Amino acid sequence: MEGILGHYHSFDFVIALDVLEHIENDQQILKEFYRISKVGGRIMLTVPAYQFLWGSHDELYSHKRRYQRTRLERMIEKAGFKVEKISYVYVLFFIPLYFLRRFKKFLRLKKDDFIKFPPALNRFLTWLNGLELHCLTKFNLPFGTSIFCIGKKEELGDLAVNMTERQK
């Protein structure tokens, strides 16, 4: 039997990087990720953080919302996954982005937020992001511009068990 995204219990790993914020019914797609994941399978997600950081960038890219860590964690658990790791990321960009968005809102600017940095500065910022990733292996970050999450499907769930029994 197949569903929207493929066979039941087919995937070891589902990756959705900056996807949920584009989907009207984000809880339903998380349930779909659960349905298509094998027992022991994992999901990896990133989403933009904090509704108060909403800006023209979000509108230009058709975002529906931004998230808080606790809300995303509840949604993932409600879909059936056990959260293994959830943390804010991109701490370095939080304060500059906050002030950039406030400044643009004040001036009513509707331009994208992307800034092309000189190569040397870009390499340095990339190095700092690598350092942040290393920190994430040791502890969670208290804030950031995005949220990173890994969830694990530990069992089939009631719906899947009922369908498996009916197929026998």
SVG drawing of the C-alpha trace seen along z (x, -y; Angstrom):
<svg xmlns="http://www.w3.org/2000/svg" viewBox="-8 -54 48 67">
<polyline fill="none" stroke="black" stroke-width="0.4" points="0.0,0.0 1.3,-3.5 0.6,-6.9 1.4,-10.4 5.1,-10.2 5.7,-6.5 5.5,-3.1 4.8,-2.5 7.8,-2.1 10.3,-2.5 12.8,-5.1 15.8,-5.0 16.2,-8.7 13.9,-11.6 15.6,-15.0 13.5,-18.2 15.8,-21.3 13.8,-24.5 10.7,-22.8 8.0,-22.8 7.6,-26.6 6.4,-26.4 3.6,-23.9 0.2,-24.9 -0.4,-21.8 3.0,-21.2 1.7,-18.7 0.2,-16.5 3.5,-16.3 5.3,-15.3 2.7,-12.4 3.5,-11.5 7.2,-11.4 6.4,-9.1 4.3,-6.8 7.0,-6.4 9.8,-5.9 11.1,-2.5 11.1,-1.5 14.5,-2.9 14.4,-5.5 15.1,-9.1 14.1,-12.5 16.3,-15.6 14.7,-19.0 15.7,-22.6 13.2,-25.4 13.4,-29.2 13.2,-30.3 11.1,-32.9 8.0,-34.6 9.4,-38.0 12.1,-37.6 9.5,-37.6 10.6,-39.8 10.3,-40.4 12.6,-37.4 9.9,-35.2 7.3,-36.8 9.5,-36.7 10.1,-32.9 6.4,-32.1 7.0,-31.1 3.8,-30.4 5.4,-30.7 8.6,-30.6 9.0,-28.2 10.0,-28.0 11.9,-25.0 9.2,-23.9 6.5,-24.0 8.5,-22.1 9.4,-19.5 5.7,-19.0 4.8,-18.7 7.4,-16.0 6.4,-14.0 2.7,-14.3 3.6,-12.9 5.1,-9.8 8.8,-10.5 11.1,-10.5 13.2,-13.7 16.9,-12.8 18.3,-16.2 16.8,-19.7 18.5,-23.0 18.6,-26.5 21.4,-27.1 23.1,-30.1 23.6,-32.0 26.1,-34.2 23.5,-35.6 20.7,-36.2 21.5,-39.7 22.5,-41.1 19.4,-39.6 17.2,-40.9 18.4,-44.5 18.4,-44.2 14.8,-43.0 13.8,-45.9 15.6,-48.4 14.0,-47.2 10.6,-47.1 11.1,-50.7 12.1,-51.8 9.4,-49.6 12.0,-47.9 10.9,-44.7 14.3,-43.5 15.8,-40.0 18.2,-39.7 20.9,-37.9 24.2,-39.7 27.2,-38.6 30.3,-38.8 33.9,-39.2 35.5,-35.7 37.8,-36.2 34.9,-37.2 32.8,-34.3 35.6,-31.8 35.8,-33.2 32.0,-33.0 32.0,-29.4 34.7,-28.6 32.6,-30.0 29.6,-28.0 31.8,-24.9 32.7,-25.8 29.0,-26.1 28.4,-22.6 31.1,-21.2 29.4,-22.9 26.1,-21.2 27.7,-17.8 28.2,-18.8 25.2,-20.9 22.1,-22.7 22.2,-26.4 19.8,-28.7 18.8,-30.8 19.5,-31.2 17.9,-32.1 17.0,-28.4 16.1,-25.2 17.8,-21.9 16.1,-18.6 16.6,-14.9 13.8,-12.5 13.6,-8.7 10.7,-6.4 10.9,-3.8 7.8,-1.8 5.1,-1.3 2.4,-3.3 -1.3,-2.4 -2.3,-3.1 0.5,-1.2 0.0,1.8 -3.7,1.9 -2.9,1.8 -0.2,4.5 -2.7,6.8 -5.3,6.2 -2.8,7.2 -2.2,10.6"/>
</svg>
